[in-house]
């Protein structure tokens, strides 16, 4: 599929989302078309090392967003969708060279991590209760465990206290990885950042008074750790992204 054809599919998807939220077709009738096109778009974006900015797995999830009061008018829904998709369309139009240096939006190549980060962001977008905000913290914890398992090498990365980490001990795995791969006093802040993100995710998942701000802070800290580790691992190098 050419870039032009992909942009046409993305614009058709946006048009369908506009239509169902502005008095157009019924969601049940439009959902199969939406789901089929969503899979197509995601597959083609993956080939280009680009991320789908649309967090809505189906049109009912999109309905939950625009009917919640956040997007009360037809105009606000059209504007929201334009802001959601326009950066992606612009990036595709700039061509492969521009896509190759897109280090923060590109998948890491750690499939479990990439899927969980996307789901975490979708959950945060839709969360409105304490239980849902706490669930964001659970996703953060699972992401940190998965990325710890992806980067940790028990031979290369001895733990700080000599204890062999369990498969879910993200704190020890991440600390050991960062201590070796970012050794030296100039990287002290990066080492502290990884530890703080783990601590923040663990705190949020157990907090009964979780709020949007706490959940959002946890999500962003976790995503930042994923990016830091992807950079240190070489997965954000332009030549790596361009060749993926």
C-alpha positions in Angstrom: 0.0 0.0 0.0 1.4 3.4 -1.0 1.5 6.3 1.4 -1.3 8.0 -0.5 -3.5 5.0 -0.2 -2.7 4.7 3.5 -3.7 8.4 4.0 -6.9 7.8 2.2 -7.7 4.9 4.6 -6.9 7.1 7.6 -9.1 9.9 6.3 -11.9 7.4 5.7 -11.6 6.1 9.3 -11.7 9.7 10.6 -14.7 10.4 8.4 -16.5 7.4 9.8 -15.8 8.5 13.4 -17.1 12.0 12.5 -20.2 10.5 11.0 -21.3 8.3 13.9 -20.7 11.1 16.3 -22.6 13.7 14.4 -25.9 12.0 13.7 -24.7 9.6 11.0 -24.9 5.8 10.8 -25.6 3.7 13.9 -22.6 2.3 15.7 -23.6 -1.3 15.4 -23.9 -1.0 11.7 -20.6 0.9 11.3 -18.5 -1.1 13.7 -17.4 -4.0 11.4 -16.1 -1.5 8.8 -14.3 0.5 11.6 -12.7 -2.7 13.0 -11.6 -4.0 9.6 -10.0 -0.7 8.6 -8.4 -0.2 12.1 -6.6 -3.5 11.6 -5.5 -2.5 8.1 -4.2 0.9 9.2 -2.3 -0.5 12.2 -0.6 -3.1 10.1 0.5 -0.6 7.5 1.7 1.8 10.2 3.7 -1.0 11.9 5.5 -1.5 8.6 6.5 2.2 8.6 7.5 2.1 12.3 4.6 4.5 13.1 2.1 4.4 15.9 -1.7 4.6 15.5 -2.7 7.7 17.6 -6.3 6.4 17.7 -6.9 4.8 21.2 -10.4 3.5 20.4 -10.7 -0.2 19.8 -14.3 0.1 18.5 -16.9 2.8 17.9 -18.5 2.2 21.3 -15.2 3.3 23.0 -15.3 6.4 20.8 -18.9 6.9 21.8 -17.8 6.8 25.4 -15.4 9.7 24.7 -17.7 12.0 22.8 -20.8 11.4 24.9 -19.0 11.9 28.2 -19.4 15.7 28.1 -15.8 16.3 26.9 -16.9 16.9 23.3 -20.4 18.4 23.6 -20.7 19.8 20.1 -20.3 18.4 16.6 -17.6 21.0 16.0 -15.6 19.9 19.0 -15.7 16.3 17.8 -14.5 17.2 14.3 -11.7 19.3 15.8 -10.7 16.6 18.3 -10.4 14.0 15.4 -8.5 16.5 13.3 -6.0 17.0 16.1 -5.8 13.3 16.7 -4.9 12.3 13.1 -3.4 15.4 11.4 0.1 14.9 12.9 0.2 11.3 11.7 -1.0 12.3 8.2 1.6 15.0 8.0 4.4 12.6 9.1 3.4 10.1 6.4 3.4 12.9 3.8 6.9 13.9 4.7 8.1 10.5 3.6 10.4 7.8 4.9 13.2 10.1 5.8 11.0 12.0 8.3 9.6 8.8 9.6 13.1 7.3 10.2 13.9 9.9 12.8 10.7 9.6 14.7 12.2 8.1 17.7 9.5 8.6 20.3 6.4 7.5 18.4 8.0 4.4 16.9 7.4 0.9 18.4 10.3 -0.4 20.4 10.2 -3.8 18.8 9.4 -5.4 22.2 6.0 -6.6 21.2 4.6 -7.1 24.6 5.8 -3.7 25.8 4.4 -1.9 22.7 1.0 -3.5 23.1 0.8 -2.7 26.8 1.9 0.9 26.3 -0.9 1.4 23.8 -3.4 -0.2 26.1 -2.2 1.9 29.0 -2.7 5.1 27.0 -6.2 4.0 25.9 -7.2 3.1 29.4 -6.0 6.5 30.7 -7.9 8.2 28.0 -11.2 6.5 29.0 -10.7 6.3 32.8 -13.0 8.3 35.0 -13.2 6.4 38.4 -10.7 5.6 41.1 -10.7 1.9 40.1 -9.9 2.7 36.5 -7.1 5.1 37.5 -5.7 2.3 39.7 -5.8 0.0 36.7 -3.5 2.4 34.9 -1.0 1.8 37.6 -1.4 -1.9 37.1 -0.6 -1.5 33.5 2.4 0.6 34.4 3.7 -2.2 36.6 3.2 -4.8 33.9 5.0 -2.6 31.4 8.0 -2.2 33.7 8.1 -5.9 34.3 8.0 -6.6 30.6 10.7 -4.1 29.6 12.8 -5.3 32.5 12.6 -8.9 31.2 13.4 -7.6 27.7 16.7 -5.8 28.7 18.0 -7.7 31.7 20.8 -10.2 31.2 21.7 -12.0 34.5 25.3 -12.4 33.3 25.9 -8.9 32.1 23.8 -7.1 34.7 24.6 -8.1 38.3 22.1 -6.7 40.8 23.1 -3.9 43.2 22.5 -6.1 46.3 23.5 -9.5 44.8 20.0 -10.9 44.9 18.9 -12.7 41.8 15.7 -11.0 40.7 12.5 -13.0 40.1 10.7 -12.7 36.8 8.5 -10.0 38.2 11.1 -8.0 40.1 11.3 -5.1 37.7 13.0 -2.8 40.2 16.1 -5.0 40.5 16.2 -5.8 36.8 16.0 -2.2 35.7 18.4 -1.0 38.4 20.9 -3.6 37.3 20.5 -2.8 33.6 20.9 0.9 34.0 23.8 0.6 36.4 25.8 -1.2 33.8 24.6 0.4 30.6 24.6 3.9 32.0 27.6 3.6 34.3 29.3 6.7 35.7 28.4 9.8 37.7 27.0 11.7 34.7 24.2 9.2 34.4 23.1 9.3 38.0 19.8 11.2 37.2 18.8 8.6 34.6 19.4 5.8 37.1 17.2 7.6 39.6 14.5 8.2 37.1 14.0 4.5 36.3 13.8 3.7 40.1 11.3 6.5 40.6 9.0 5.3 37.8 8.9 1.8 39.3 8.1 3.2 42.8 5.4 5.5 41.4 3.7 2.7 39.5 3.7 0.5 42.6 2.4 3.3 44.8 -0.5 4.2 42.4 -1.8 0.6 42.0 -2.4 0.3 45.7 -3.7 3.8 46.3 -7.5 3.8 46.9 -7.7 7.5 46.2 -6.1 7.4 42.8 -6.8 10.4 40.6 -6.4 11.3 37.0 -3.3 13.4 37.7 -1.6 10.5 39.6 -2.5 8.0 36.9 -1.3 10.4 34.1 1.9 11.0 36.0 2.5 7.3 36.4 1.7 6.6 32.7 4.1 9.3 31.4 6.9 8.3 33.8 6.5 4.7 32.7 6.5 5.6 29.0 9.6 7.7 29.5 11.4 4.8 31.1 10.5 2.6 28.1 11.9 5.3 25.8 15.1 5.7 27.9 15.7 1.9 27.8 14.9 1.7 24.1 17.4 4.4 23.4 20.1 2.8 25.6 19.4 -0.5 23.9 19.9 1.0 20.5 16.3 0.6 19.4 15.8 4.3 18.8 18.8 4.6 16.5 17.6 6.1 13.2 19.2 3.3 11.2 17.5 0.7 13.4 14.1 2.4 12.9 14.5 2.9 9.2 15.4 -0.8 8.7 12.6 -2.2 10.8 
